[in-house]
């Protein structure tokens, strides 16, 4: 895959770069300001005025547009990680590229109406449709990301995009990681290849966005520490500061999540009119999403810790899902007053295995296969400083009932002050691996008839950076599906027949005084009902105290300081390597613990450089904390890297 990627990069870069350079020479009015033809022809004239940064646009699948940002601020530091997202509320495992234990939840953002593929613990770095962006740039643009890892490897992410004409853009990117880790059998090796195309006709009537993604995310699985190693780890025995000396439960297992997706969204405006007052159009469109996913668990010999098995050697579980969704939509826009879209969708799904099972306690089929017809729509309207947004989808026919309805009302008192209220109700079947699963391990075979999960959420948001950014969420869940431990201590799917009630309050504020600043993120949450199936810490905090200034005649902008992360005690979810899922356990309370990072970040032109001493408090006291029961948390480490943008 990597060789193919390199070849594709070369194929794309060379002709696109030449075309882009030719365009810049021939279309100087767009990219070269203040030069006449004589200056362009002169051999002595080599200076070219760069295009403004706000012309380099990044466009989401929902057509929300931002621009390339080369600044350096604290949230850039929070996003400088493997996920390239702010990972507040996620507790990382000991090695880069592995899963994260959740410290908090965002139920209000879960809007699916169909079951999802399982192995959710492996999906944090899996690029879904909303994670792919499209571009519009005046000159070729490149972004390079690099960061060191733990033992023998590195993390890198490279993106190249170019407009071969004002209306046609290509992009190609690859994100790769390899990290051995400090514990036995903890290697991670992942790759995310993506390429996009976007086009808009000169008259703006026809638009297309399409992408292809291929991903393979491999983790070696060790099952956590053995009982004797666990004692040595908790006791902080100095002989085991070399973590590779700690024994693990097995050294011959690995799991891999594969995925390929082709996505196409195109539309044509039957009527389009733009004037000084408003833009109006009537548009028809089509959206295709073809997705293939496969989760594979392999183990050389069976482990007694996972229960009895059909095979003693060469265990291999494979779960597949093929989904094809075709959606047609009709949209009408009347300026800012209203944007209305009506949708109809057909989804064909094929999930399962190649064999059927006839067990003593019942017959287990090999596939869930069928067709779903859905209908829905969206509305967006603005009246003065108020904005109202609503959307919904309901399954009309098929084996899976489900619906989602949501609305958001916001009021902008000023550009820096906004309040909003959100409501959402969602009803859908649990994920596929709750409904059907097969494995070489006997206990991991089931077919259930779970009811739909029903969720109701209310949210309130305040966005005022000079005062306070805050949001509140209150959610109730009926018939919640979860993985837990049965009477034998093995993982099984369960459904909670009573209501779960959850409330969360999150606040952010940065205080500045001269060249010093204190950035704070505080989270309080509580499970009012159903605490036995939804475990979270009551309090999570992140506080950063730092110094910022320009050095060397403003050639370098730097930020340096300390970041504290902390959460309170709670009954932390366990991790199951066969399912790649977290399960609920109520027998062991894990102590919350603080971590302190020292960082030194700098910006030189378009390059941002990051240097960090991670978990430096473990230099004073040896780490004996956990990311999940049996799985140690991340030790002290020295890591550095950069993000570099190139504008040709």
VMD Tcl script that draws the C-alpha trace (Angstrom):
set ca {
  {0.00 0.00 0.00}
  {2.81 2.40 0.88}
  {4.58 1.77 -2.44}
  {1.35 2.41 -4.30}
  {0.88 5.62 -2.34}
  {4.36 6.89 -3.17}
  {3.78 6.14 -6.84}
  {0.44 7.95 -6.80}
  {2.02 10.95 -5.10}
  {4.65 11.19 -7.82}
  {2.07 10.77 -10.57}
  {-0.14 13.49 -9.10}
  {2.51 15.94 -7.97}
  {4.56 16.27 -11.14}
  {1.86 17.12 -13.70}
  {-0.23 19.14 -11.25}
  {2.76 21.17 -10.15}
  {3.68 21.93 -13.77}
  {0.11 22.86 -14.63}
  {-0.15 25.07 -11.59}
  {3.12 26.81 -12.37}
  {1.98 27.42 -15.94}
  {-1.30 28.80 -14.67}
  {0.46 31.19 -12.34}
  {2.58 32.51 -15.21}
  {-0.31 32.80 -17.63}
  {-2.87 34.10 -15.17}
  {-0.85 36.68 -13.36}
  {-3.86 38.85 -12.71}
  {-5.08 36.32 -10.12}
  {-1.89 35.26 -8.43}
  {0.66 38.00 -9.24}
  {-0.42 41.49 -8.36}
  {1.27 44.65 -9.51}
  {3.29 43.11 -12.38}
  {2.92 44.03 -16.03}
  {3.89 41.92 -19.03}
  {7.32 43.55 -19.29}
  {8.13 42.64 -15.69}
  {7.04 39.04 -16.20}
  {9.23 38.66 -19.28}
  {12.25 40.23 -17.67}
  {14.90 37.75 -16.54}
  {15.95 40.12 -13.78}
  {12.49 40.19 -12.19}
  {12.08 37.22 -9.82}
  {9.91 38.60 -7.02}
  {6.28 37.42 -6.95}
  {3.66 38.69 -4.52}
  {2.06 35.78 -2.72}
  {-1.66 35.13 -2.78}
  {-3.49 36.17 0.41}
  {-3.87 33.37 2.93}
  {-7.66 33.73 2.99}
  {-7.79 32.44 -0.61}
  {-6.66 28.98 0.55}
  {-10.02 27.44 1.40}
  {-10.88 24.21 3.20}
  {-14.42 22.93 2.54}
  {-16.29 20.29 4.54}
  {-18.79 17.78 3.15}
  {-21.54 20.13 4.39}
  {-19.92 23.05 2.50}
  {-18.76 24.84 5.64}
  {-15.69 26.80 4.56}
  {-12.60 27.78 6.55}
  {-9.17 28.97 5.47}
  {-5.69 27.60 6.03}
  {-4.45 28.73 9.44}
  {-0.68 29.08 9.96}
  {-0.92 30.79 13.34}
  {0.26 29.28 16.62}
  {-2.00 29.21 19.67}
  {-2.73 26.79 22.51}
  {-5.41 24.89 20.65}
  {-2.81 24.07 17.99}
  {-0.83 22.40 20.78}
  {-3.93 20.49 21.94}
  {-4.45 19.24 18.37}
  {-0.83 18.26 17.79}
  {-1.38 14.54 18.32}
  {-2.00 11.37 16.35}
  {-5.69 12.15 15.88}
  {-4.95 15.78 14.93}
  {-7.97 16.73 17.04}
  {-8.39 18.12 20.52}
  {-8.41 14.94 22.60}
  {-9.78 16.44 25.82}
  {-11.88 13.77 27.52}
  {-9.93 10.89 25.95}
  {-7.44 8.84 27.97}
  {-4.72 7.40 25.67}
  {-3.22 3.95 25.99}
  {0.53 3.48 26.52}
  {1.43 3.45 22.83}
  {0.55 5.90 20.06}
  {-2.08 4.74 17.59}
  {-4.04 2.62 20.02}
  {-7.46 3.27 21.46}
  {-8.66 5.82 24.02}
  {-10.78 5.24 27.08}
  {-13.64 7.72 27.22}
  {-13.80 10.14 30.12}
  {-16.91 11.85 28.75}
  {-19.63 11.43 26.08}
  {-21.37 13.58 23.45}
  {-24.70 11.86 22.93}
  {-26.22 14.94 21.35}
  {-23.90 14.58 18.34}
  {-24.85 10.96 17.54}
  {-27.31 11.28 14.66}
  {-27.25 7.93 12.80}
  {-30.48 6.08 11.99}
  {-28.86 2.73 11.10}
  {-26.60 0.37 13.06}
  {-22.89 1.04 12.78}
  {-20.01 -1.35 12.24}
  {-18.46 -2.65 15.46}
  {-14.86 -2.46 16.74}
  {-15.61 1.09 17.89}
  {-12.45 1.24 19.99}
  {-10.50 1.16 16.72}
  {-12.44 3.92 14.99}
  {-10.83 6.95 16.62}
  {-8.44 7.33 13.69}
  {-10.77 5.87 11.06}
  {-11.61 8.64 8.58}
  {-15.34 8.85 8.01}
  {-17.11 10.99 5.39}
  {-17.15 14.05 7.66}
  {-13.39 13.75 8.23}
  {-12.55 14.31 4.55}
  {-12.13 17.89 3.33}
  {-12.03 19.50 -0.09}
  {-9.94 22.47 -1.14}
  {-9.82 25.52 -3.34}
  {-6.38 27.12 -3.57}
  {-4.83 29.79 -5.84}
  {-1.44 28.00 -5.88}
  {-0.34 24.46 -5.00}
  {-0.51 23.89 -1.26}
  {1.24 21.28 0.87}
  {0.97 20.45 4.56}
  {3.42 18.17 6.33}
  {2.93 16.75 9.82}
  {5.59 14.81 11.74}
  {5.83 13.63 15.33}
  {8.03 11.17 17.15}
  {6.56 8.09 18.82}
  {7.61 5.46 21.38}
  {10.43 3.25 20.13}
  {11.23 2.56 16.48}
  {8.90 4.55 14.31}
  {7.25 7.88 13.61}
  {3.90 9.47 12.83}
  {3.53 11.45 9.61}
  {0.72 13.04 7.63}
  {1.26 14.64 4.21}
  {-1.29 16.51 2.09}
  {-0.91 18.05 -1.36}
  {-3.66 19.95 -3.18}
  {-3.78 22.01 -6.36}
  {-6.32 23.78 -8.53}
  {-5.54 22.92 -12.16}
  {-8.12 25.57 -13.06}
  {-10.16 28.02 -10.97}
  {-12.99 25.46 -10.83}
  {-11.18 22.11 -10.52}
  {-9.26 20.93 -7.47}
  {-7.39 17.71 -6.67}
  {-5.91 16.64 -3.39}
  {-3.99 13.60 -2.22}
  {-2.90 12.71 1.29}
  {-1.43 9.90 3.35}
  {-1.27 9.52 7.11}
  {1.01 6.80 8.43}
  {2.19 5.58 11.80}
  {4.51 2.91 13.12}
  {5.38 2.67 16.80}
  {6.83 -0.35 18.62}
  {5.79 0.76 22.10}
  {7.51 0.03 25.39}
  {5.51 -3.02 26.42}
  {5.63 -6.45 24.85}
  {3.43 -7.04 21.79}
  {2.14 -3.45 21.55}
  {3.19 -2.55 17.99}
  {0.92 -0.20 16.04}
  {1.11 0.23 12.27}
  {-1.54 2.27 10.48}
  {-2.13 3.94 7.13}
  {-4.85 6.30 5.89}
  {-4.75 7.11 2.17}
  {-7.18 9.66 0.76}
  {-7.68 11.54 -2.48}
  {-10.37 14.06 -3.41}
  {-11.73 15.92 -6.42}
  {-14.05 18.90 -6.45}
  {-15.41 20.84 -9.42}
  {-17.80 23.70 -10.03}
  {-18.89 24.71 -13.50}
  {-18.09 28.30 -14.57}
  {-21.75 29.32 -14.26}
  {-22.03 27.65 -10.85}
  {-24.88 25.36 -11.84}
  {-23.08 22.02 -11.54}
  {-21.01 21.04 -8.49}
  {-19.29 17.81 -7.59}
  {-17.31 16.57 -4.60}
  {-15.89 13.06 -4.56}
  {-13.26 11.14 -2.63}
  {-11.69 7.73 -2.25}
  {-10.25 6.48 1.04}
  {-8.30 3.30 1.83}
  {-7.33 2.54 5.43}
  {-5.64 -0.26 7.39}
  {-5.15 0.09 11.16}
  {-3.15 -2.72 12.81}
  {-2.57 -3.20 16.54}
  {-0.76 -6.03 18.24}
  {-2.83 -7.21 21.21}
  {-1.29 -8.39 24.48}
  {-4.34 -8.71 26.75}
  {-2.79 -6.52 29.45}
  {-0.42 -7.42 32.27}
  {-0.30 -10.84 33.94}
  {-1.18 -11.01 37.67}
  {2.48 -11.11 38.73}
  {3.44 -8.27 36.38}
  {0.46 -6.29 37.66}
  {1.78 -6.56 41.21}
  {5.23 -5.37 40.16}
  {3.75 -2.46 38.19}
  {1.51 -1.26 41.02}
  {4.34 -1.61 43.55}
  {6.56 0.60 41.32}
  {9.35 -1.98 41.41}
  {12.44 -0.21 39.97}
  {13.55 -3.44 38.28}
  {10.61 -3.07 35.90}
  {11.14 0.52 34.80}
  {12.18 -1.18 31.58}
  {8.58 -1.94 30.62}
  {9.54 -4.69 28.19}
  {10.40 -6.88 31.20}
  {6.78 -6.95 32.37}
  {4.94 -10.10 31.29}
  {1.73 -9.78 29.31}
  {-1.15 -12.21 28.91}
  {-0.38 -13.15 25.30}
  {2.23 -12.27 22.69}
  {0.79 -13.80 19.52}
  {-2.35 -11.77 18.75}
  {-3.16 -8.81 16.55}
  {-6.26 -7.02 15.29}
  {-6.69 -4.99 12.11}
  {-9.45 -2.69 10.92}
  {-9.59 -2.33 7.12}
  {-11.74 0.10 5.19}
  {-12.35 1.42 1.69}
  {-14.87 4.04 0.67}
  {-15.93 5.78 -2.53}
  {-18.04 8.89 -1.99}
  {-19.74 11.11 -4.57}
  {-21.93 14.17 -4.07}
  {-23.02 16.16 -7.13}
  {-25.86 18.52 -7.90}
  {-27.24 20.69 -10.68}
  {-29.13 23.98 -10.33}
  {-32.23 23.97 -12.53}
  {-32.75 27.59 -11.57}
  {-30.09 29.97 -10.33}
  {-30.21 33.71 -9.82}
  {-27.94 36.02 -7.87}
  {-28.53 39.74 -7.40}
  {-27.57 42.44 -4.94}
  {-30.27 41.37 -2.51}
  {-30.15 37.57 -2.37}
  {-29.13 34.39 -4.09}
  {-31.85 32.01 -5.20}
  {-31.55 28.57 -6.72}
  {-33.43 25.34 -7.15}
  {-31.10 22.35 -7.17}
  {-31.34 18.58 -7.61}
  {-28.57 16.30 -6.45}
  {-27.36 12.78 -5.88}
  {-25.09 11.36 -3.18}
  {-23.43 7.93 -3.26}
  {-21.56 6.32 -0.37}
  {-20.01 2.91 -1.01}
  {-18.26 1.62 2.13}
  {-16.45 -1.65 2.81}
  {-15.14 -2.47 6.29}
  {-13.44 -5.55 7.67}
  {-12.30 -6.24 11.22}
  {-9.89 -9.12 11.71}
  {-8.62 -10.71 14.93}
  {-5.79 -13.26 14.69}
  {-4.05 -15.32 17.36}
  {-1.50 -18.10 16.98}
  {-2.79 -20.16 19.92}
  {-5.88 -19.95 22.09}
  {-5.72 -18.22 25.48}
  {-7.60 -19.60 28.49}
  {-8.28 -16.04 29.64}
  {-10.74 -15.63 26.75}
  {-12.63 -18.85 27.46}
  {-12.90 -22.12 25.52}
  {-12.38 -22.08 21.76}
  {-13.29 -24.15 18.70}
  {-9.66 -24.13 17.56}
  {-6.48 -24.44 19.60}
  {-4.18 -22.86 17.01}
  {-4.35 -20.34 14.17}
  {-7.46 -18.55 15.40}
  {-8.85 -16.07 12.90}
  {-12.04 -14.00 13.19}
  {-13.25 -11.84 10.30}
  {-16.26 -9.55 10.33}
  {-17.29 -7.71 7.17}
  {-19.75 -4.99 6.24}
  {-20.58 -3.71 2.77}
  {-22.92 -0.74 2.61}
  {-24.16 1.10 -0.47}
  {-26.24 4.24 0.12}
  {-27.80 6.20 -2.73}
  {-29.50 9.46 -1.86}
  {-31.36 11.91 -4.09}
  {-32.21 15.38 -2.85}
  {-33.94 18.56 -3.95}
  {-32.86 21.88 -2.50}
  {-34.27 25.38 -2.63}
  {-32.40 28.48 -1.47}
  {-33.96 31.90 -1.01}
  {-31.09 34.02 0.23}
  {-30.63 33.99 4.00}
  {-34.34 33.59 4.58}
  {-34.48 29.85 3.92}
  {-32.54 26.90 2.61}
  {-34.71 23.80 2.33}
  {-33.58 20.31 1.30}
  {-35.75 17.21 0.89}
  {-33.98 13.82 0.82}
  {-34.75 10.25 -0.12}
  {-32.25 7.45 0.51}
  {-31.87 3.78 -0.33}
  {-29.32 1.76 1.66}
  {-28.26 -1.79 0.96}
  {-26.31 -3.42 3.79}
  {-24.57 -6.79 3.98}
  {-22.98 -7.62 7.34}
  {-21.68 -10.90 8.63}
  {-19.63 -14.02 8.13}
  {-19.13 -16.95 5.76}
  {-20.44 -19.71 8.06}
  {-23.53 -20.47 10.11}
  {-23.31 -21.97 13.61}
  {-25.51 -24.65 15.18}
  {-24.71 -24.51 18.89}
  {-26.31 -26.26 21.83}
  {-28.01 -23.07 22.97}
  {-29.27 -22.03 19.53}
  {-28.70 -21.50 15.83}
  {-26.68 -18.45 14.75}
  {-27.10 -17.12 11.21}
  {-24.17 -15.82 9.23}
  {-25.56 -12.59 7.77}
  {-27.71 -9.54 8.33}
  {-28.64 -8.37 4.85}
  {-31.33 -6.12 3.49}
  {-32.50 -2.80 2.10}
  {-33.67 0.35 3.86}
  {-35.67 3.22 2.39}
  {-35.38 6.49 4.29}
  {-36.73 10.00 3.87}
  {-35.93 13.30 5.51}
  {-34.94 16.88 5.07}
  {-33.11 19.94 6.37}
  {-33.99 23.56 6.95}
  {-31.71 26.53 7.57}
  {-33.03 30.06 7.99}
  {-31.75 33.39 9.27}
  {-33.82 36.30 10.48}
  {-31.82 39.21 11.78}
  {-29.46 37.89 14.47}
  {-31.42 34.65 14.86}
  {-30.59 31.44 13.03}
  {-32.72 28.30 13.04}
  {-31.54 24.95 11.80}
  {-33.54 21.70 11.75}
  {-33.12 18.32 10.17}
  {-34.41 14.79 10.34}
  {-34.42 11.34 8.78}
  {-36.75 8.36 9.23}
  {-36.52 4.77 7.98}
  {-39.69 3.96 6.05}
  {-39.16 0.32 5.08}
  {-36.73 -2.46 5.95}
  {-35.70 -4.58 8.93}
  {-34.30 -1.67 10.95}
  {-36.67 0.98 12.25}
  {-35.12 4.28 13.17}
  {-35.45 8.03 13.10}
  {-33.54 11.16 14.02}
  {-34.91 14.67 14.56}
  {-32.85 17.66 15.61}
  {-33.17 21.44 15.84}
  {-30.88 24.31 16.83}
  {-31.77 27.95 17.52}
  {-28.96 30.47 17.94}
  {-28.74 34.19 18.57}
  {-25.65 36.28 17.79}
  {-25.57 39.40 19.91}
  {-22.23 40.35 18.32}
  {-19.48 38.59 16.32}
  {-17.94 37.51 19.64}
  {-21.10 36.60 21.55}
  {-23.47 33.78 20.63}
  {-26.00 31.71 22.55}
  {-27.71 28.59 21.22}
  {-30.11 25.84 22.24}
  {-30.18 22.37 20.67}
  {-32.66 19.50 20.90}
  {-32.36 16.02 19.43}
  {-34.26 12.74 19.56}
  {-32.78 9.58 18.08}
  {-34.03 6.02 17.84}
  {-32.06 3.26 16.12}
  {-30.92 -0.34 16.41}
  {-27.71 -1.09 18.35}
  {-24.53 -1.60 16.36}
  {-24.16 -4.75 14.28}
  {-21.79 -6.50 16.68}
  {-24.49 -6.36 19.38}
  {-26.93 -8.10 17.05}
  {-24.68 -10.76 15.51}
  {-21.15 -11.92 16.20}
  {-19.05 -15.01 15.45}
  {-15.61 -15.99 16.72}
  {-13.31 -18.96 17.19}
  {-13.79 -18.31 20.91}
  {-17.03 -20.05 21.91}
  {-18.25 -17.34 24.28}
  {-18.04 -14.68 21.52}
  {-20.86 -16.11 19.43}
  {-24.35 -14.66 19.67}
  {-27.43 -13.50 17.82}
  {-29.71 -11.14 19.75}
  {-33.05 -9.44 19.22}
  {-32.29 -6.22 21.07}
  {-34.76 -3.35 20.97}
  {-33.86 0.01 19.52}
  {-31.92 2.47 21.65}
  {-33.90 5.66 22.17}
  {-32.08 8.90 23.07}
  {-33.35 12.36 23.90}
  {-30.89 15.24 24.34}
  {-31.05 18.93 25.20}
  {-28.08 21.24 24.89}
  {-27.28 24.88 25.62}
  {-24.22 26.73 24.39}
  {-22.56 30.04 25.15}
  {-19.74 31.21 22.90}
  {-18.06 34.37 24.19}
  {-14.24 34.00 24.13}
  {-13.70 37.21 26.08}
  {-16.08 36.03 28.79}
  {-16.69 32.26 28.77}
  {-17.25 29.38 26.36}
  {-19.63 26.90 27.92}
  {-22.05 24.15 26.98}
  {-24.54 22.03 28.89}
  {-25.96 18.68 27.79}
  {-28.73 16.62 29.35}
  {-29.46 13.23 27.78}
  {-31.70 10.29 28.57}
  {-31.23 6.84 27.02}
  {-33.76 4.02 27.01}
  {-32.81 0.40 26.26}
  {-29.10 1.18 26.20}
  {-26.98 -1.62 24.69}
  {-23.57 -2.21 26.22}
  {-20.88 -4.84 26.64}
  {-20.38 -6.21 30.12}
  {-19.13 -9.24 32.05}
  {-21.29 -12.34 32.47}
  {-21.26 -14.71 35.45}
  {-18.11 -16.42 34.12}
  {-16.21 -13.14 33.83}
  {-16.30 -13.10 30.01}
  {-17.58 -10.27 27.81}
  {-21.12 -10.45 26.42}
  {-23.67 -7.95 25.01}
  {-26.43 -6.73 27.34}
  {-29.33 -4.30 27.15}
  {-30.35 -2.11 30.07}
  {-34.12 -2.13 30.45}
  {-34.31 1.07 32.49}
  {-33.57 4.69 31.71}
  {-30.08 6.19 31.81}
  {-29.88 9.92 32.59}
  {-26.70 11.90 32.00}
  {-25.82 15.56 32.54}
  {-22.63 17.37 31.52}
  {-21.37 20.94 32.01}
  {-18.21 22.09 30.25}
  {-16.57 25.52 30.44}
  {-13.50 27.06 28.79}
  {-11.75 30.36 29.43}
  {-8.29 31.78 28.88}
  {-6.96 34.57 31.11}
  {-4.08 36.71 29.82}
  {-1.83 39.15 31.64}
  {0.93 40.63 29.52}
  {3.03 37.80 28.11}
  {1.51 35.16 30.39}
  {-1.74 33.24 30.01}
  {-3.78 30.58 31.79}
  {-5.99 28.39 29.61}
  {-8.64 26.36 31.45}
  {-11.06 23.63 30.41}
  {-13.31 22.26 33.18}
  {-15.88 19.48 32.89}
  {-18.42 18.29 35.44}
  {-20.71 15.36 34.66}
  {-23.03 13.03 36.52}
  {-25.01 9.91 35.70}
  {-28.30 10.52 37.49}
  {-29.83 7.13 36.61}
  {-28.17 3.99 35.28}
  {-24.73 4.46 36.81}
  {-24.17 0.71 36.67}
  {-24.04 0.76 32.83}
  {-22.53 4.20 32.16}
  {-19.37 4.95 34.13}
  {-17.67 8.35 33.93}
  {-15.54 10.43 36.33}
  {-17.37 13.29 37.98}
  {-14.70 15.86 37.19}
  {-12.19 16.28 34.32}
  {-9.88 19.27 33.96}
  {-7.12 20.61 31.74}
  {-5.17 23.72 32.76}
  {-2.29 25.29 30.88}
  {-0.07 28.07 32.21}
  {2.28 29.45 29.58}
  {4.47 32.31 28.41}
  {4.21 33.75 24.89}
  {6.34 36.28 23.08}
  {8.26 37.14 19.93}
  {12.04 36.56 19.93}
  {14.93 37.33 17.56}
  {13.45 40.52 16.14}
  {10.04 38.85 15.76}
  {11.48 36.05 13.60}
  {10.30 33.48 16.17}
  {7.00 33.38 18.00}
  {7.08 31.01 20.95}
  {4.85 29.54 23.62}
  {6.23 27.60 26.56}
  {4.68 26.38 29.78}
  {2.99 23.51 31.60}
  {-0.27 21.61 31.04}
  {-2.06 19.74 33.84}
  {-4.62 17.02 33.07}
  {-6.64 15.37 35.83}
  {-9.77 13.26 36.36}
  {-11.38 11.86 39.49}
  {-11.79 8.22 40.55}
  {-14.32 6.05 38.72}
  {-15.03 2.48 37.65}
  {-13.16 2.67 34.39}
  {-14.33 0.60 31.42}
  {-12.26 -2.43 30.46}
  {-10.91 -3.21 26.99}
  {-11.66 -6.42 25.11}
  {-9.12 -7.28 22.37}
  {-11.35 -9.72 20.46}
  {-14.19 -7.24 19.93}
  {-12.01 -4.11 20.00}
  {-14.68 -2.67 22.28}
  {-14.79 -1.28 25.79}
  {-16.97 -3.08 28.31}
  {-18.61 -1.97 31.55}
  {-17.14 -3.28 34.79}
  {-18.28 -2.36 38.30}
  {-15.89 -4.37 40.46}
  {-12.78 -2.19 40.35}
  {-12.52 1.56 40.90}
  {-9.50 3.10 39.19}
  {-7.93 6.05 40.93}
  {-7.90 9.29 38.99}
  {-4.46 10.74 38.43}
  {-2.80 13.94 37.24}
  {-0.31 14.27 34.39}
  {1.90 17.29 33.79}
  {3.46 18.16 30.41}
  {6.13 20.75 29.71}
  {6.06 22.18 26.20}
  {8.06 24.57 24.06}
  {6.37 25.53 20.79}
  {7.64 27.94 18.16}
  {6.53 29.40 14.84}
  {8.96 30.42 12.12}
  {7.21 31.64 8.98}
  {4.79 28.85 8.00}
  {6.41 26.18 10.20}
  {5.16 25.34 13.71}
  {7.61 23.36 15.84}
  {6.48 21.43 18.92}
  {8.66 20.03 21.72}
  {7.13 18.31 24.74}
  {8.10 16.45 27.90}
  {5.00 14.24 28.30}
  {3.94 13.14 31.78}
  {7.02 14.68 33.35}
  {5.58 14.18 36.86}
  {6.56 10.52 36.46}
  {10.19 11.64 36.75}
  {9.47 12.27 40.43}
  {7.33 9.20 41.04}
  {7.22 6.11 38.84}
  {4.01 5.63 36.89}
  {1.62 2.95 38.19}
  {-1.65 4.26 36.72}
  {-4.00 2.71 34.18}
  {-5.73 3.57 30.90}
  {-8.01 0.55 31.40}
  {-7.95 -2.33 33.86}
  {-4.76 -4.39 33.21}
  {-3.52 -1.78 30.70}
  {-0.89 0.70 32.03}
  {-1.16 4.37 31.17}
  {1.42 6.28 29.19}
  {4.86 6.79 30.78}
  {7.19 9.79 30.62}
  {8.41 10.58 27.13}
  {10.25 13.25 25.17}
  {8.50 13.97 21.91}
  {8.84 16.59 19.22}
  {7.55 17.32 15.75}
  {6.32 19.98 13.36}
  {3.56 21.11 11.05}
  {4.84 22.86 7.93}
  {2.79 24.56 5.22}
  {4.21 25.24 1.75}
  {2.66 27.80 -0.59}
  {4.15 27.53 -4.09}
}
mol new
graphics top color blue
foreach p $ca { graphics top sphere $p radius 0.5 }
foreach p [lrange $ca 0 end-1] q [lrange $ca 1 end] { graphics top cylinder $p $q radius 0.2 }
display resetview
